[in-house]
Amino acid sequence: MAIIAPSILSADFLHLGRDIEMINNSDADWFHLDVMDGRFVPNISYGMPIIAAMKKAARKTFDVHLMIVEPERYFEEFKKAGADYLTIHYETGFHIHRSLTTIKSLGMKAGLSINPHTPVDMVRDIIHEIDLLLIMSINPGFGGQKFLPLTYEKIRRARQIINDAGASTLIEIDGGVTVDNAPDILAAGADVLVAGNTVFSSPDPAATIKILKQAGK
């Protein structure tokens, strides 16, 4: 069954406590937290203080996605703030292997994200170090974009690489996930669905999460 990770970027920050409690009581598995610096992506979101405050109220896994340059400067701080999974971008680093092993040495699961233009095969040689492979299905930076169809083939290729290597890497899809395309995304080989606008623009977010959770049955 799919792992569902509602994206807090789409939540109502004026009523963040309410939205956290909704996720706590829903069928969601993780909180997906997008950290943006205005340099790697053309947007700025939130950082360690907000995540640390949320951690006090949240009762589920924190899946922190760093869309920032020089992410290695902040690994320890995000661990202290409450990250369980910490994902960096392939496109930001020269020493990806070292960064992934450092994240794990701090007691977190290590994630690696690739943008739409980055071939999945670029991660093949380090797949055993990747706990979570986050395939961006939109250009990162803003929510509410449409899912890029090229993602399906990338998911299938990623699943082949993981299976051939005997790795246990989870495949996460972020961007444009809806109740309509979720079954096809999961059928292609994905494990984790990030959903922001789909969940938080819904009249009944908890019901939408439930539909997404059952999409892979």
Residue pairs with C-beta under 8 A, 6 or more apart in sequence:
1 213
1 214
1 216
1 217
2 182
2 186
2 190
2 191
2 192
2 193
2 212
2 213
2 215
2 216
3 29
3 30
3 170
3 172
3 191
3 192
3 193
4 27
4 28
4 29
4 30
4 192
4 193
4 195
4 209
4 212
4 213
5 28
5 29
5 30
5 31
5 32
5 63
5 172
5 192
5 193
5 194
5 195
6 23
6 26
6 28
6 31
6 32
6 194
6 195
6 196
6 199
6 200
6 205
6 209
7 32
7 34
7 143
7 174
7 194
7 195
7 196
7 199
8 16
8 19
8 31
8 32
8 33
8 34
8 54
8 196
9 33
9 34
9 45
9 143
9 196
10 143
10 144
10 196
10 197
10 199
10 200
10 201
11 19
11 20
11 200
12 18
12 19
12 200
16 54
17 57
19 200
19 205
20 31
20 54
20 57
20 58
21 57
22 205
22 206
23 31
23 58
23 60
23 209
24 57
24 58
24 59
24 60
25 206
26 205
26 206
26 209
26 210
27 206
27 209
27 210
27 213
28 60
28 209
28 213
29 60
29 61
30 60
30 61
30 62
30 63
30 85
30 192
31 54
31 58
31 60
31 61
31 62
31 63
32 63
32 65
32 174
32 194
32 196
33 46
33 51
33 54
33 62
33 63
33 64
33 65
33 83
34 45
34 65
34 67
35 45
35 46
35 47
35 51
35 64
35 65
35 66
35 67
35 68
35 78
36 43
36 44
36 45
36 67
36 68
36 141
37 44
37 67
37 68
37 69
38 44
39 68
39 69
40 67
40 68
40 69
40 89
40 91
40 92
40 140
41 67
41 140
41 141
42 141
42 142
43 141
43 142
48 74
48 77
48 78
48 80
48 81
49 81
51 62
51 64
51 78
51 81
51 82
51 83
52 80
52 81
52 82
54 62
54 82
55 62
55 81
55 82
58 82
61 84
61 85
62 82
62 83
62 84
62 85
63 84
63 85
63 87
63 111
63 132
63 172
63 192
63 194
64 78
64 81
64 83
64 84
64 85
64 86
64 87
65 87
65 111
65 113
65 134
65 174
66 74
66 78
66 86
66 87
66 88
66 89
67 89
67 113
67 140
67 141
68 74
68 92
69 92
70 92
71 88
71 89
71 92
71 93
71 99
72 88
72 93
72 95
72 99
72 102
75 86
75 99
75 102
75 103
75 106
75 108
76 106
78 86
78 108
79 86
79 106
79 107
79 108
83 108
84 108
84 109
85 108
85 109
85 110
85 111
85 131
85 132
86 103
86 108
86 109
86 110
86 111
87 110
87 111
87 112
87 113
87 132
87 134
88 96
88 99
88 100
88 103
88 111
88 112
88 113
89 112
89 113
89 114
89 115
89 140
90 96
90 112
90 113
90 114
90 115
90 118
90 122
90 123
91 114
91 115
91 118
93 99
96 112
96 126
97 126
97 129
99 110
100 110
100 112
100 126
100 129
100 130
101 110
101 129
103 109
103 110
104 110
104 129
104 131
109 131
109 132
110 129
110 130
110 131
110 132
111 130
111 131
111 132
111 133
111 134
111 172
112 123
112 126
112 130
112 132
112 133
112 134
113 133
113 134
113 135
113 136
113 140
113 174
114 120
114 122
114 123
114 133
114 134
114 135
114 136
114 154
115 136
115 139
115 140
116 136
116 137
116 138
116 139
116 148
116 150
116 151
120 135
120 154
120 157
120 158
120 161
121 157
121 161
123 130
123 133
123 158
123 161
124 161
124 165
127 133
127 161
127 162
127 165
127 167
127 169
128 165
128 167
130 167
130 169
131 168
131 169
131 170
132 169
132 170
132 172
132 192
133 158
133 162
133 169
133 170
133 171
133 172
134 172
134 173
134 174
135 151
135 154
135 155
135 158
135 171
135 172
135 173
135 174
135 190
136 174
136 175
137 147
137 148
137 151
137 173
137 174
137 175
137 176
137 177
137 185
138 145
138 146
138 147
138 148
138 174
138 175
138 176
139 145
140 174
140 175
143 196
143 197
144 196
144 197
145 175
145 176
146 176
147 175
147 176
147 177
147 178
147 181
148 175
148 176
151 173
151 185
152 184
152 185
152 188
155 171
155 173
155 185
155 188
155 189
155 190
156 188
156 189
158 171
158 189
159 171
159 188
159 189
161 167
162 168
162 169
162 171
170 191
170 192
171 189
171 190
171 191
171 192
172 190
172 191
172 192
172 193
172 194
173 185
173 190
173 192
173 193
173 194
174 194
175 194
177 185
177 193
177 194
177 195
177 198
177 212
178 195
178 198
179 198
179 208
179 211
179 212
179 215
182 193
182 211
182 212
182 215
182 216
183 215
183 216
185 193
186 193
186 215
186 216
187 216
193 212
193 215
195 208
195 209
195 212
198 208
198 212
199 205
199 208
199 209
199 212
202 208
